[in-house]
Amino acid sequence: MAFKFDLQKPQKFLTTWVAAVGLSLTLINSPLTLAEWVPSAVIASQSQGASLTGKNGQYKAQIIVNSSADTSWKVLTDYNNFYHFLPNVISSHLLKSQGNQKIFEQVYKIQAFVFDQTTRLRISATETYPKEIDFKLLEGDLKGLEGSWKIEPISAKQVRILHQVNVEPGSTPSRTLFYNVYESSLKNTLEAIKKESERRN
């Protein structure tokens, strides 16, 4: 539908335009997530990729997945097979399992333009089935890494996966480049988890 500017009512047009721009700026600058602004039913009806907010190593991300909570949980805790479906992961092994406490090791290899880095990480995970996995770095090539994965059921066959992470690079030629590459990799990781969960469902 074409938009028509009413020359006879410029004040009404200006008021409407200002209100629309104001709402847009409010949404952009608001600390609330999309899930808090838009009802779950609306989000669930849309086919969405991963959304990511944050900068300089502190990020929040989420994605809608068409699978059960149990299936998504199994994907997120499949430590021995991450390298089969997660981008940039070339090796992954569960080293220790004691109740809901897990220790696993991952090796990442990231190549982007002049950036070429292999990173080995040993991570401790605390599982709260089927809702949350908290993790933190035990040792490795990063200075710091901690965060969580959360699974929020939307229906019996659809969930929202939320990810929060704080990452501090170790030795790197450029922190800015590291963060840019990490942000891109993080979105790709959520997309891969969605794909694998829906494949298994």
C-alpha positions as CSV (number, residue, x, y, z in Angstrom):
1,M,0.0,0.0,0.0
2,A,1.5,3.4,-1.0
3,F,2.0,6.0,1.6
4,K,0.2,9.4,0.9
5,F,1.3,12.6,2.5
6,D,-1.7,14.8,3.3
7,L,-0.7,18.3,2.4
8,Q,-3.8,19.6,4.2
9,K,-2.7,18.1,7.5
10,P,1.0,18.6,7.9
11,Q,0.9,18.8,11.7
12,K,-0.8,15.4,11.9
13,F,1.7,13.8,9.6
14,L,4.6,15.3,11.6
15,T,3.2,14.1,14.9
16,T,2.7,10.6,13.5
17,W,6.2,10.5,12.0
18,V,7.9,11.7,15.3
19,A,5.9,9.1,17.3
20,A,7.0,6.3,14.9
21,V,10.7,7.4,15.0
22,G,10.5,7.7,18.8
23,L,9.2,4.2,19.2
24,S,11.9,2.8,16.9
25,L,14.6,4.5,18.9
26,T,13.1,3.3,22.2
27,L,13.1,-0.3,20.9
28,I,16.7,0.0,19.6
29,N,18.1,1.4,22.8
30,S,15.9,-0.6,25.2
31,P,17.7,-3.1,27.5
32,L,14.7,-5.4,27.1
33,T,15.1,-8.5,24.8
34,L,12.8,-9.2,21.9
35,A,11.2,-11.9,24.0
36,E,10.2,-9.2,26.6
37,W,8.8,-6.9,23.9
38,V,6.9,-9.4,21.8
39,P,4.6,-12.2,23.1
40,S,6.0,-15.7,22.8
41,A,3.2,-16.7,20.5
42,V,4.2,-14.1,18.0
43,I,7.9,-15.1,18.2
44,A,7.0,-18.8,17.9
45,S,5.0,-18.1,14.7
46,Q,8.0,-16.6,13.0
47,S,11.0,-18.4,11.5
48,Q,14.0,-16.7,13.1
49,G,17.7,-17.0,13.0
50,A,19.9,-16.2,15.9
51,S,19.8,-12.8,17.5
52,L,22.8,-11.4,19.3
53,T,23.3,-8.4,21.6
54,G,26.3,-7.1,23.4
55,K,29.9,-6.1,22.6
56,N,33.5,-6.4,23.8
57,G,33.2,-10.0,25.0
58,Q,29.9,-9.7,26.9
59,Y,27.0,-11.2,24.8
60,K,23.5,-12.5,25.0
61,A,22.0,-14.5,22.2
62,Q,18.8,-16.5,21.5
63,I,17.2,-18.6,18.8
64,I,13.8,-20.4,18.3
65,V,14.2,-24.1,17.8
66,N,11.5,-26.5,16.5
67,S,12.2,-29.4,18.8
68,S,11.4,-30.7,22.3
69,A,13.3,-29.4,25.3
70,D,14.7,-32.9,25.8
71,T,16.1,-33.0,22.3
72,S,17.7,-29.6,22.6
73,W,19.2,-30.6,25.9
74,K,20.8,-33.7,24.4
75,V,22.4,-31.6,21.7
76,L,23.7,-29.0,24.2
77,T,25.2,-31.7,26.3
78,D,26.6,-34.0,23.6
79,Y,30.2,-33.1,24.6
80,N,31.8,-36.0,22.7
81,N,30.2,-35.0,19.4
82,F,30.3,-31.2,19.3
83,Y,32.9,-31.4,16.5
84,H,30.4,-33.2,14.3
85,F,28.0,-30.3,14.2
86,L,29.4,-27.1,15.8
87,P,31.3,-24.8,13.4
88,N,35.0,-24.3,14.1
89,V,35.2,-27.1,16.6
90,I,37.7,-29.7,15.4
91,S,37.9,-31.8,18.6
92,S,35.7,-32.4,21.6
93,H,35.9,-34.9,24.5
94,L,34.1,-35.4,27.8
95,L,36.9,-35.9,30.3
96,K,35.0,-36.3,33.6
97,S,31.4,-36.9,34.6
98,Q,30.2,-36.8,38.2
99,G,26.5,-36.4,38.7
100,N,25.5,-33.0,37.2
101,Q,29.2,-31.9,37.0
102,K,31.0,-32.3,33.7
103,I,34.4,-31.4,32.5
104,F,35.1,-31.4,28.7
105,E,37.7,-30.2,26.3
106,Q,37.2,-28.5,23.0
107,V,39.6,-27.4,20.3
108,Y,38.5,-24.6,18.0
109,K,40.1,-23.5,14.8
110,I,39.1,-20.1,13.4
111,Q,40.3,-18.7,10.1
112,A,39.1,-15.3,8.9
113,F,41.1,-13.0,6.6
114,V,44.5,-12.6,8.4
115,F,43.1,-14.2,11.6
116,D,44.1,-17.8,12.1
117,Q,43.9,-19.2,15.6
118,T,43.6,-22.6,17.2
119,T,42.3,-22.5,20.8
120,R,42.2,-25.4,23.3
121,L,39.8,-25.0,26.2
122,R,39.0,-27.2,29.2
123,I,35.6,-26.3,30.5
124,S,33.6,-27.2,33.7
125,A,29.8,-27.5,33.2
126,T,27.0,-27.7,35.8
127,E,23.8,-29.2,34.4
128,T,20.3,-28.5,35.7
129,Y,18.2,-30.8,33.6
130,P,16.4,-29.8,31.4
131,K,16.6,-26.0,31.9
132,E,20.2,-24.7,32.2
133,I,23.8,-25.4,31.8
134,D,26.3,-23.1,33.5
135,F,29.9,-23.3,32.3
136,K,33.3,-21.7,33.1
137,L,36.8,-22.0,31.9
138,L,39.2,-24.2,33.9
139,E,42.2,-23.8,31.7
140,G,43.1,-23.0,28.1
141,D,44.2,-20.4,25.6
142,L,41.6,-17.8,26.6
143,K,42.0,-15.5,29.6
144,G,38.4,-16.0,30.7
145,L,35.2,-17.7,29.6
146,E,32.0,-18.2,31.6
147,G,28.3,-18.2,30.9
148,S,25.2,-20.3,30.5
149,W,22.8,-22.0,28.1
150,K,19.1,-22.0,29.0
151,I,16.1,-23.8,27.4
152,E,12.7,-22.2,27.7
153,P,9.8,-24.3,26.3
154,I,7.3,-22.5,24.1
155,S,5.3,-25.5,23.3
156,A,5.8,-29.3,23.4
157,K,7.6,-29.0,20.1
158,Q,9.3,-25.6,20.2
159,V,11.8,-24.0,22.6
160,R,13.8,-20.8,22.9
161,I,17.5,-21.4,23.5
162,L,19.2,-18.5,25.3
163,H,22.9,-18.1,25.6
164,Q,24.9,-15.7,27.8
165,V,28.7,-15.5,27.8
166,N,31.6,-13.4,29.0
167,V,34.8,-14.0,27.1
168,E,38.2,-12.5,27.6
169,P,40.8,-13.3,24.9
170,G,44.3,-14.4,25.7
171,S,47.2,-13.6,23.4
172,T,45.8,-12.1,20.2
173,P,47.1,-9.6,17.6
174,S,43.9,-7.6,17.8
175,R,41.1,-7.7,20.4
176,T,38.8,-5.9,18.1
177,L,39.3,-8.5,15.4
178,F,38.9,-11.3,18.0
179,Y,35.6,-10.0,19.1
180,N,34.3,-9.5,15.6
181,V,35.2,-13.1,14.7
182,Y,33.8,-14.4,18.0
183,E,30.4,-12.6,17.4
184,S,30.1,-14.1,14.0
185,S,31.1,-17.5,15.2
186,L,28.6,-17.3,18.1
187,K,25.6,-16.7,15.8
188,N,26.8,-19.6,13.6
189,T,27.0,-21.8,16.7
190,L,23.3,-21.1,17.6
191,E,22.2,-21.8,14.0
192,A,24.1,-25.1,14.1
193,I,22.5,-26.1,17.4
194,K,19.1,-25.3,15.9
195,K,19.8,-27.3,12.8
196,E,21.1,-30.3,14.8
197,S,18.2,-30.2,17.3
198,E,15.6,-30.1,14.5
199,R,17.4,-32.9,12.7
200,R,17.2,-35.1,15.8
201,N,13.7,-34.2,16.8
